[in-house]
């Protein structure tokens, strides 16, 4: 099987959609010899917002401590291989092809045993675990795809620490219509006796997480806004005080932009403390963590400043709006936005539109995309006119052409909008320091 054939096979599994339950993933792992038992210490992270950023910070801290670290995240921003990394080196194409063929055989055996066909995410998760086992990682930072209780990543047999970054209203058609229902689903990552870190601030959601933790006998470490404070921020990052179990860590440098990343750092700090990582490695990791497509500042070929952020739910869009207002005061903002049809687009757009002088609506590269004319109409209903672009390249070209020196182009709404934009813009000059991993 070639790399291209592997990607085609995996894409073909999308026809099976999303299905609740762990039985297919467990069966795949059994067919593969339970690779999840050979991936070192597992850090299992879920949450409505920030789980990817927390995963990146935890990975950076562990790597700074000299560990060999696997990182599993989704969805990929620019290419499939980003999903699976060891010490931030992506899985080689040859390994993708080889392991896809192997897991495809395992999937046929699962179907022959009478189970439903495994989904795309279930197959990719099993493939990733097989690769991490081959790579003899010391630690595996595992980001859940959606929810937790029925997510394929929860088929992993053991974890050293779990985390629920926060709970908001997203993926409600699958996880439930209330904070409490979504919290119950995400709390499925909590394991008996295994510490769980959460930054959840919604009272009802927190009550559910606390109840599940008690039932599982799992120590719960609750991070609150009193555990972090931003001392200063500029376009190279920010400095914050963070409080952990060991006390205050003063003047910690965070390479990621946006005050919301201080909250994520406080969660990541508690995770790293549970894992025994020393303060020096934590500081080093947080100062140099790279997480493309999240408050990432680039300079386009024509000199225009471009901010990429894959905010795609109301909480993330509000965080982006706050960061833009704080870091770019007085600048004219040109907004390029494309969102998926299953997202709460109105609530997501509400904090962003007042910042923008001009708005271009585009259609993300996804079968779940909201058509650009529909998104533009929604902008108009919210009191902000928007231009319709046929596709992302057209929207980006128009926004860059309209941007005067000193203006800011913001591209957001979905990974499937930001990813294609980044493919166009990169290689470009990265303003925010992103040293090689």
Protein Blocks (a to p, Z undefined) as FASTA:
>chain_A
ZZklmmmmmmmmmmnopaedjklmmmmmmmnopmmlmnojadddedjehklmmmmmmmmm
mmmnopacdddddddfkbmklmpcgehiacdfklmmmmmmmmmmmmmmmmmnopacddfk
lmmmmmmmmmmmmnopabdcdddfbhjlmgmklmpmbdfbdcdfbacdehklmnopbfkl
mmmmmmmmpcghiacddfbfbfklmmmmmmmmmmnopacddddfklgccfbdcfkbccdd
dddfkopcehiacfbgcjklmmmmmmmmmmmmmnopafklmmmmmmmoccehiapacddf
kopacdddfbfbfklmmmmmmmmmmmmghiacdddddddfkbcfklmmmmmmmmpmbdcd
dddddfkbccfklmmmmmmmnopacdddfblklmmmmmmmmpcghiacddehiaklmmmm
mmmmpccddfbacddZZ
